[in-house]
């Protein structure tokens, strides 16, 4: 089993370059970075896990810039966003960013996609909350038109692009791997089957019950069963949990690192070392 990591990198934590070198040296598979452009102080949206919003949410580094540093110093690491708030991006710019990072890293990039939970943040980007899911799907379709081998036009509900020359192209099958984050449910699973390559289940709980439902939605959409990728995300690992994932046929897990200084992060990597050896 491949074990990658995720962390809220901020201006107060270990740096992307230092983290990348430590991950590569220790044999981790990759690093996935979250995204928040800003956190409005006057906030109505509750923090999904409950309680106060942790400090790192308002200090998060831009994931594409940070991942570019990772790619430059650790060519063996996979790269990913966990997740990109696609609704908050211009899709033409985002298509260029994703394709460039995938190209420069030799096809190592995974675009994790999320719909978002912070209404205030999204509103500052001009996002209408009730239609944000449709907006995300529309922007992904536009991006795929720009990633296509030949100039391809796209006309959608929320945006359009003329048939264009757009380079570089992503390395893997005309697009980076696209995984959707979000809570289990028929709506999300239908969206994954239509628009993505798989799922990032946050926390990795409840997969015994949810995986059969996702696989059914996937196959009903005409997708090949072997193409579905499920990558438990932000997992706090233990031997029993990882063994359970293996029994479910999961090949990659993303473990959660603390958003902290270098010494604290390196200590966490030491703690995760036995799981790497077992995998």
C-alpha positions as CSV (number, residue, x, y, z in Angstrom):
1,X,0.0,0.0,0.0
2,X,1.3,3.5,-0.9
3,X,1.2,6.0,1.9
4,X,1.1,9.6,1.1
5,X,0.7,12.6,3.4
6,X,-1.4,15.8,3.7
7,X,-0.6,18.9,5.7
8,X,-1.8,22.4,6.1
9,X,1.4,24.2,5.0
10,X,1.5,27.8,6.2
11,X,3.9,30.6,6.8
12,X,4.4,29.2,10.3
13,X,5.1,25.5,9.5
14,X,7.8,23.4,8.1
15,X,8.6,24.6,4.5
16,X,7.5,22.7,1.4
17,X,11.2,22.0,0.4
18,X,12.2,20.7,3.8
19,X,9.1,18.5,4.0
20,X,9.5,17.2,0.5
21,X,13.1,16.1,1.1
22,X,12.1,14.4,4.4
23,X,9.2,12.6,2.7
24,X,11.3,11.3,-0.1
25,X,14.1,10.2,2.1
26,X,11.7,8.2,4.3
27,X,9.9,6.6,1.4
28,X,6.5,8.3,1.5
29,X,4.6,8.2,-1.7
30,X,3.6,11.9,-2.0
31,X,2.0,15.0,-0.5
32,X,-1.4,16.5,-1.0
33,X,-2.1,20.1,0.0
34,X,-5.4,21.9,0.9
35,X,-6.6,25.3,-0.3
36,X,-8.2,28.3,1.2
37,X,-7.6,31.7,-0.4
38,X,-8.8,33.6,2.7
39,X,-11.1,33.3,5.7
40,X,-13.5,36.2,6.2
41,X,-13.4,37.2,9.9
42,X,-17.2,37.7,10.0
43,X,-18.1,34.1,9.4
44,X,-21.5,32.3,9.6
45,X,-20.4,28.9,8.2
46,X,-19.7,26.5,11.0
47,X,-16.5,24.5,10.9
48,X,-17.6,21.0,9.7
49,X,-15.9,19.0,12.5
50,X,-17.3,21.4,15.1
51,X,-15.6,23.9,17.4
52,X,-13.4,26.8,16.5
53,X,-11.8,27.0,13.1
54,X,-8.1,26.1,13.5
55,X,-5.6,28.9,12.9
56,X,-4.0,27.2,9.8
57,X,-7.1,27.6,7.6
58,X,-6.4,31.4,7.3
59,X,-2.7,31.0,6.7
60,X,-2.6,28.2,4.1
61,X,0.0,28.5,1.4
62,X,-1.1,28.5,-2.2
63,X,-1.0,24.7,-3.0
64,X,0.2,25.0,-6.6
65,X,3.1,27.2,-5.7
66,X,4.0,25.0,-2.8
67,X,3.7,21.8,-4.9
68,X,5.9,23.3,-7.5
69,X,8.7,23.5,-4.9
70,X,8.0,19.9,-3.9
71,X,8.2,18.8,-7.5
72,X,11.5,20.5,-8.0
73,X,13.4,18.9,-5.1
74,X,11.7,15.5,-4.8
75,X,11.1,13.9,-8.3
76,X,9.9,10.6,-6.7
77,X,7.0,12.2,-4.8
78,X,3.4,12.3,-6.2
79,X,1.7,15.6,-5.9
80,X,-1.9,16.5,-5.2
81,X,-4.4,19.0,-4.0
82,X,-6.7,18.0,-1.2
83,X,-8.7,19.8,-2.2
84,X,-8.9,22.5,-4.9
85,X,-12.0,24.8,-4.5
86,X,-12.7,24.7,-8.3
87,X,-15.7,27.1,-8.0
88,X,-13.3,29.8,-6.7
89,X,-11.0,29.7,-9.7
90,X,-11.1,31.0,-13.3
91,X,-11.2,27.7,-15.1
92,X,-8.9,28.8,-17.9
93,X,-6.2,29.8,-15.4
94,X,-6.8,26.7,-13.3
95,X,-6.5,24.4,-16.4
96,X,-3.1,26.1,-17.2
97,X,-1.9,25.7,-13.6
98,X,-2.8,22.0,-13.3
99,X,-1.5,21.1,-16.8
100,X,1.8,23.0,-16.1
101,X,2.4,21.3,-12.7
102,X,1.5,17.9,-14.2
103,X,3.8,18.5,-17.2
104,X,6.8,19.7,-15.2
105,X,6.4,16.8,-12.7
106,X,6.2,14.1,-15.3
107,X,2.6,13.3,-14.7
108,X,2.7,13.1,-10.9
109,X,-0.2,15.5,-10.2
110,X,-3.7,14.6,-8.9
111,X,-6.3,17.3,-8.9
112,X,-8.4,16.8,-5.8
113,X,-11.7,18.6,-6.2
114,X,-14.1,19.9,-3.5
115,X,-17.3,21.9,-3.5
116,X,-16.4,23.9,-0.4
117,X,-18.1,24.5,3.0
118,X,-17.3,28.2,3.7
119,X,-20.1,30.3,2.2
120,X,-18.4,33.6,3.0
121,X,-15.1,32.6,1.3
122,X,-17.0,31.4,-1.8
123,X,-19.2,34.6,-1.9
124,X,-16.1,36.8,-2.1
125,X,-15.2,34.9,-5.2
126,X,-18.7,35.5,-6.7
127,X,-19.9,32.0,-6.2
128,X,-23.7,31.5,-5.8
129,X,-23.9,28.8,-3.1
130,X,-27.0,27.0,-4.3
131,X,-25.4,26.3,-7.7
132,X,-21.8,25.7,-6.7
133,X,-21.9,22.0,-7.6
134,X,-23.1,22.7,-11.1
135,X,-20.5,25.4,-11.4
136,X,-17.7,23.0,-10.4
137,X,-18.8,20.4,-13.0
138,X,-19.1,23.1,-15.7
139,X,-15.6,24.4,-14.9
140,X,-14.1,20.9,-15.0
141,X,-15.7,20.3,-18.4
142,X,-14.2,23.6,-19.7
143,X,-10.8,22.6,-18.3
144,X,-11.0,19.2,-20.1
145,X,-11.7,21.0,-23.3
146,X,-8.5,22.9,-22.9
147,X,-6.6,19.7,-22.0
148,X,-7.9,17.9,-25.1
149,X,-5.3,16.9,-27.7
150,X,-7.0,19.0,-30.5
151,X,-8.5,22.5,-30.1
152,X,-11.9,21.9,-28.6
153,X,-14.6,24.5,-27.9
154,X,-16.8,24.4,-24.9
155,X,-20.1,26.2,-24.2
156,X,-21.5,25.7,-20.7
157,X,-24.0,27.1,-18.4
158,X,-21.4,29.2,-16.5
159,X,-18.7,29.7,-19.0
160,X,-17.3,29.0,-22.4
161,X,-14.0,28.8,-24.3
162,X,-13.3,28.9,-28.0
163,X,-11.4,26.1,-29.6
164,X,-7.9,27.0,-28.6
165,X,-4.3,26.0,-28.6
166,X,-3.5,25.4,-25.0
167,X,-0.2,23.9,-23.9
168,X,1.4,22.2,-22.1
169,X,-0.9,19.2,-21.9
170,X,-1.3,16.9,-18.9
171,X,0.7,13.8,-19.2
172,X,-1.7,11.0,-18.1
173,X,-4.5,10.2,-20.5
174,X,-5.1,13.8,-21.5
175,X,-5.9,15.0,-17.9
176,X,-4.5,14.7,-14.5
177,X,-6.1,12.3,-12.2
178,X,-9.3,13.9,-10.7
179,X,-10.6,12.8,-7.3
180,X,-13.6,14.3,-5.6
181,X,-13.7,14.9,-1.8
182,X,-16.9,14.9,0.2
183,X,-19.1,12.9,2.4
184,X,-20.6,9.6,1.3
185,X,-24.0,9.7,-0.4
186,X,-25.8,9.0,-3.6
187,X,-25.5,12.6,-4.9
188,X,-21.7,12.7,-4.5
189,X,-21.3,9.2,-5.9
190,X,-23.3,10.1,-9.0
191,X,-21.1,13.1,-9.5
192,X,-17.9,11.1,-9.1
193,X,-19.1,8.5,-11.6
194,X,-19.9,11.3,-14.1
195,X,-17.0,13.7,-13.6
196,X,-14.0,12.1,-11.8
197,X,-11.6,9.2,-11.5
198,X,-12.5,8.4,-7.9
199,X,-13.0,9.6,-4.3
200,X,-11.1,11.1,-1.5
201,X,-13.1,10.0,1.6
202,X,-12.0,12.4,4.4
203,X,-11.0,10.5,7.5
204,X,-11.5,7.2,5.7
205,X,-14.4,6.0,7.9
206,X,-17.4,4.0,7.0
207,X,-15.9,2.5,3.8
208,X,-17.3,-1.0,4.4
209,X,-20.8,0.4,3.8
210,X,-20.1,3.2,1.3
211,X,-17.7,1.5,-1.1
212,X,-20.3,-0.9,-2.5
213,X,-22.7,2.0,-3.2
214,X,-20.0,4.0,-5.0
215,X,-19.0,1.0,-7.0
216,X,-22.6,0.4,-8.0
217,X,-23.0,4.1,-9.1
218,X,-19.7,3.8,-11.0
219,X,-20.7,0.7,-12.9
220,X,-24.3,2.0,-13.6
221,X,-22.6,5.0,-15.2
222,X,-20.8,2.7,-17.6
223,X,-17.4,3.1,-16.0
224,X,-15.0,0.2,-16.0
225,X,-14.8,-1.2,-12.4
226,X,-11.0,-1.4,-12.5
227,X,-10.7,2.3,-13.2
228,X,-12.2,3.5,-9.9
229,X,-9.7,4.9,-7.4
230,X,-10.6,5.4,-3.7
231,X,-7.9,7.1,-1.6
232,X,-8.7,7.6,2.1
233,X,-7.7,11.1,2.9
234,X,-6.5,12.8,6.2
235,X,-6.3,9.5,7.9
236,X,-4.9,9.0,11.4
237,X,-3.4,5.5,10.8
238,X,-3.2,2.5,12.9
239,X,-2.3,-1.1,11.9
240,X,-5.8,-2.3,12.0
241,X,-7.1,0.5,9.9
242,X,-4.5,0.0,7.2
243,X,-5.1,-3.7,7.1
244,X,-8.8,-3.1,6.8
245,X,-8.2,-0.8,3.8
246,X,-6.1,-3.5,2.2
247,X,-8.9,-6.0,2.5
248,X,-11.2,-3.5,0.8
249,X,-8.8,-3.3,-2.2
250,X,-7.4,0.2,-1.4
251,X,-3.9,0.8,-2.7
252,X,-3.2,4.3,-1.5
253,X,-3.8,6.1,1.8
254,X,-3.1,9.8,2.7
255,X,-2.2,10.3,6.3
256,X,-2.6,13.5,8.2
257,X,0.4,15.4,9.4
258,X,0.1,18.2,12.0
259,X,0.2,21.8,10.8
260,X,3.3,22.6,12.8
261,X,6.9,23.5,13.0
262,X,9.7,21.4,11.6
263,X,10.5,19.5,14.7
264,X,6.9,18.5,15.4
265,X,6.3,17.4,11.8
266,X,9.5,15.3,11.7
267,X,8.4,13.6,15.0
268,X,5.1,12.7,13.3
269,X,7.0,11.3,10.3
270,X,9.0,9.2,12.8
271,X,5.8,7.9,14.3
272,X,4.4,6.9,10.9
273,X,7.6,5.1,9.9
274,X,6.4,1.7,11.1
275,X,3.4,1.9,8.8
276,X,5.6,2.5,5.8
277,X,7.6,-0.6,6.7
278,X,4.4,-2.7,7.1
279,X,3.0,-1.4,3.8
